[in-house]
Amino acid sequence: MSTRPYAAIMLKVAAMIMLGTSLSGCIPTAIRKDPPPAGSWLVLLCRAADDNQEPQPRDFYETLFNRGQRDLVFDYFDRTSNHMVDVSATEVYGWFPMNVNTADIAPNVRNNAMPVTRTQTARDCRASALGSITATGTIVDPANYAGIITVINVPVDSGAAGEKSVVLSRQAENEVGFVAHEMLHVLGAQHSWRTSPDSSTDHVWQHGGDVEYNDCWDMMSFRTCVFTFQTARGAQGPELQGAYREKLGWLPAGRVETVGGYPPGKTSITLAPVSDPGKPGPLLAKVEVFNRQNPGQYVLEYRERDGFDKGIPASAVVIRELRNNGTTYLVQRQGGATAWRKGDTFTDNGNNLSITVDDIVSGGAKITINTAYSQNPPQPGDWCGDKYRGEVLSCPAGTQCAARMGGGLVTTEYFCD
């Protein structure tokens, strides 16, 4: 048995936790807890040094992750991940006193500034909680968990805090969607954005004026304008968009259809609703954009009032730009509308593309993608095609769509010469 004073032992434990290092060998008599099942989170409940209130008992937080609770955290990740993520073995410990007072961790003191000072709040809770747990003879290693949620009993700036951590105050009581949003950050999802409104009926790829958040159809814009519904724990939803599910590896195999520029022509697809993978058809359609300066893809999905989309206004097709930075930008039509319904046609004349919503019925949306679309024929001297993409537009009389010679090299692009 070590003869070191308890305070010195706790100081070493806290220091190792702060540095993210292993706790192995820290206290010889403590028993290391076996790693939990994959997908499990660690929830630590902490009190400010000058406030002993415990807002809810431990089992209140355990309920969030319970398999039998519809629309809460387990249900959200189970359905969103196509049953690949199971958070039901999440462990909750607490309440533990921290060494900082309410004023030290107030939102105006520690927040999402740069650097993100709420990170220190998560560290303070981890150090106190894990040190206290270790003092009882059990070592809990944060590295064994998908992430750590620290719940603080006084008002604090809440959100993802880096180091696989989330800081919460009362959101587990009244804003369960916020909890899911911040957990998704830890797992690798980023915020979704919205483009500025189109100036005409024809969309221009990456035309500027983008706004972070404000994609009302996506969980990764939570707290801005998202379409939520009410649960026993407050606002929840909407679904996580398909492009981010694909990035996380959560879309079922064979449920993404990519439409390239070659050969040019029309492709008809019947999209299944994001909220119901049991319906047949792709859950995500991707259309390649060969923009010379900023290439990327349009991503298309069908949203239906079901599952975690119970709060959306109506069934619709949603179109986003997926740029090379991995972020999506919701296309906003003239007047601010973001839904595409039966009979609507989206065009991007600059990229020779049109998308028409042919029909929407329960369980599916039929769309036609035309990669040889041209609003206006090219004029003499204009670009008319690319031999690798197979795009060839009709040129005016007296000209032909042909490659230009320059410096002894033939370009890949064709012009009306």
Buried (B, 14 or more C-beta within 10 A) or exposed (E): EEEEEEEEBBBBBBEBBBEEEEBEEBBEEBEBEEEBEEBBBBBBBBBBBEBEEEBBEEEBBBBBBBEEBEBBBBBBBBBBBBEBBBBBBBBBBBBBBBEBEBEBBBBEBBBBEEEBBBBBBBBBBBBBBBBBBBBEEEBBBBEBBBBBBBBBBBEBBBBBBBBBBBBBBBBBBEBBBBBBBBBBBBBEBBBBBBBEBBEEEBBBBBBEEBBBBBBBBBBBBBEBBBBBBEBEBBBBBBBBBBBBBBBBEBBEEEBBBEBBBBEBEEBEBBBBBBBBBEBEBBBBBBBBBBBEEEBBBBBBBBBBBBBBBBBBEEBBBBBBBBBEEEBBBBBBBEEEBBBBEBEBBBBBBBBBBBBBBBEBEEBBBBBBBBBBBBEEEBEEEBEBBBBEBBBBBEBEEEBEBBBEEEEEEEEEBBBBB
